[in-house]
């Protein structure tokens, strides 16, 4: 389970994982915004026990507003976002915050996204926004830049033994190989992944991250650098970059 940021930002873009996973994280964040329970020393909300937390979990809190496409539409229209924007300036009913959950945020048409910008930039201090998106690249840069990114890892499945073996080999190379050896291997990998039915880059890099973590004690300094680069590759994977862009960026970060 992803650890919630502390303190909380006024706006998050939740990507990656599955639709259910993104919705579950949004519920936890919603409860954290609204929590009024007692926390242990050093603890962070949500407590999960107070009435606001229970209402948030049940989807019945009056200060949580959900926005989705109308039943007969595929897009979130500009009128829906204008209504959300107007509502944001009405103070909360019973909580300290009002939370606006837009799911899927990538269903907003450009006019709706532009209408959202104003309240994302200078809405009231009590308003919080959670944008859930499977394809965040469909959101305007200006919208993405006003949200903190929370990228869920891919849904876990039983690892493919062949994938694990390839990831272990790649991890050894990234940890111990020189620049030329790494460059040659990543170019070969790019060519392989460009073939039909071989689009496994996200899974391969994710397992490589696991393999590097297991070898961190053997290569503490370079291992930390490799892990950071792989983590950023995983997070940026939600924007659907090409294999060439991802692997080229990985190489430049290491050397």
N, C-alpha and C positions, 0 to 999 in steps of 0.2 A: 504494500500500500504506500502510495507516494506521501512523503512527509509534507505537511502544509507549510508554506512560507510564514515567517514571523518577523516583522509585522506584515499584515496583509496590505496588498496594493488596492487601489480603487478599481482596477480593471485587469482581467486575465483573459488570455486566449488559450483555450485548452484544446490540444491536438493530440494526434497519435492514438494508440490503443484501439479500442472498439467503441461503438456508440454507447453501449452500456457502461463501459469503463469511464468514458468522459462524463456521462450523466452522474455516476456515483461520486466522482471527484467534485463535480459541481454541487452535489448535495452536501458534501462535507464542508466545502468552502462556504456555502450558504449558511450552514449551521455555525461555522466559525465566526462569520460576520455578526450573527444574531445572538450568539451564546451569552447567557447572563448567569451561568452557574459558577460555583466555587471551583477553583482549580488548585491543584497541589503546587507547592513552591517550585517555580521554574517551569510549570506546566503551560501548555498552549491550548487555546480553544480549538475545537468544540469539546465541551464536557460530555455531550451525548445524553445527559440526564435531565437537564432543566427543561421547562415547558417550551421555550423557543427552539431548542435543539430537537425536541421530539416533533414539534410542528413542522420544522424544516425537513426532517427526515420523512415525514408523512406527506409532504407537499401541500400543507394546509395553512402555512403561515401567511397572514394578510399582507406582510411587507415583502413578499417574494412574488415577482411578476415574471411570467413565462411568455416568451414571444416565439412563435413558430409560423410556418406558412399556413394560410387558411386551408381548410379541408380540401377544397377544390383547386388549390393553387400549388405551384412548385416553388414560387419565390416568396420572400418576405417583402411586402410592398412598402413604399415610402410612407404611406398613411399610417401603417402600423408603427413605424419608428417615430413618426411625429407624435402619435398618441403616447408612446413610451416616454418621449422627451418631455411632453407636457406633464405627465404623471410624476416624473422625477422631481419636479419642483413643488410637489405636494408632500408635506412632511410625513414621516412614517406613522403608521397607525398605533403600533404598540412597541416597536423596537427602537434601537438606536440607529439602525441602518435600514435602507431599502435596497433590495438586491434584484437586479434585472438579469434574467437568464435568457440568452438568445441561442436557440438550438433548432436547426443548424445555422450558425452565423454565416456560413458560406452560401446560404440561400438568399441572403439580402441582395437585392439588385443594386447597381451603383448609386442610384438616387437615394435609396434607403441608407446605404453606407455613409453617404455624404451628410444625410440628415442626422446620423448618429454622432458624427464627428464633434459637433458643437457641445453636446452634453458629455462626451468623453473628455473633451479638453477642459471645460470649466463648468461642469455640473456641480450641484450642491455637494458638500463634504460628506453627507450621509449616504449618498448614492454609490452603489458598487455594481460592476458589470462583469458578467461571465459570458464569454463568447465561445461556443463549442463548435469546432470545425473539423471535418475530415479532410478538407482540401483548403488549408489556410491560404494557399497561393491565390485563391479566387477573391480574397479580401484586398482592399486597397492598401497600399503601403502606409498611407496616413492612418488607417485604422489599426493596422498591426503595430505600428510604432508607438501607439498610445496604450498598448496593453503589454503586460508582462507575459512571457510565453511559459506555459506549463506543458511539456511534451511527454506524454505517456509512452512507455516502451511498448513494442509490439506484443500482442497476446502470446503468452508462452505456450509452446507445444513441445512434444517430445523431440529432442534434437536428432537430426539425421546424422548417423555415424560418419558418413562421408563428409558432411558439412563440418562436423566437429574436428575431423582430421585435417581438413583444409584450413580451418580457423587456427588450429594449433600451429600448423606450418607457417601461416601468415604472421601469427604472434611472435614466433621465434625470429622471423625475418625482421619485423619492425623493431624488435628489441635489440637485435645483435647485428643486423646487416648494415653495410655502408650505403651511401646515397645511391650509387650506381646500381647495386644489387636490388635495392628497394624499388628504384624507378623501373628497372626492367621487369620485375615481378608484377608491379601494379599496372604497367602497360599491357602485359599478357593477360592479367585478370580483367582489365577493361574490355579487351577484344573478346574474351570468352563470355563475359556477361552481356555483351551486345548481341549474342546469338539468340534466336528464338528459344523459349523455354529455359533460359538460363538467367532470368532476372531475379537473382537471389542476393543482391548486394546487401540489403538491409539485414537479412538474417545472418549473412557471413560476417559482417562487421560487428553485429551484436554478439555473436559467439566469440569473435576475436577479442572483444572487450572482456568477456569472461575469462578467456585463456590468458590474456595479459595480466588480469587481476591476480590469477593464481601464481604468476611468476614475478610478482612485484618485489618480493623480498630479494630475488636474485639480481634485479635491475632497478633499484629504487628511483634513481634520478631520471633515466630515460623512460622507465616504465610509467612514471607519473605523467610525463609529457605525452607518451603514446595514448594513455588512458584519456587524457583531456581532449586530445585531437579526435579520438574515436567517439567520445561522448558528444562533441559538437557535431560530428558527422551524423550521428543518430538523431539528434534534435533537429538538424536542418533537413533530414530526410523527409520530413512531412511536407516540404515544399517541392518534392518530386524532382530534384536535380538529376542530371544524367550521371551515369557511372563515371564518365570521364571527368566531369566537374568535381565529383566527390573525391575520387582517388587522387586527382591532381592537387586538390586542396590539402588532402591528408599528407601528401609528400612534401608540400611547401611548409607545412607546420612542423614537420619533423626535421627538416634540413633548411 
